Amino acid sequence: MKKRMGRPSKGPRSYVNSPIADAAVAKLERYCELTGEAKGPTVARIFEAHLDDLGLEELEAGAAQPRFELDESKRTA
């Protein structure tokens, strides 16, 4: 029996579901219509491209900073 050759695996994947505003979906659908791309891979590509914009490194660095507790009884103003 002949072995079938398919497309190579993209590796482990997870699904993330999120509601998206109707106006954004309309633009996405129009883009996909014009390019022939499927919505799922298009959204994944856009999402992955903007992950660095979240500033994860800065958030992690801030989480490592010591926290100072304020005495609320001495609060003025």
C-alpha positions, 0 to 999 in steps of 0.5 A: 500500500502506498504511503500518503504524503500530507502537509507537515505538522505545525506542531502542538496547537491549542484552541482559544475561543474569544468573542470578536466585535462584528466590525472586526469580523466583517473586515476579517471575512472580507480579507479572507474572501480577497486572499483565499485564506481561512479565518482560523489561520489568519487570526492565529497569524495576526495574534502571534505577530502581536504577542510581543506587544503585550509587554510580558517581559516588563510584567514579569520583571515588575512581578519580581520587584519587592512590594511595599505594604502601606499602613492604611491607618496613616493615610492622609488626604 
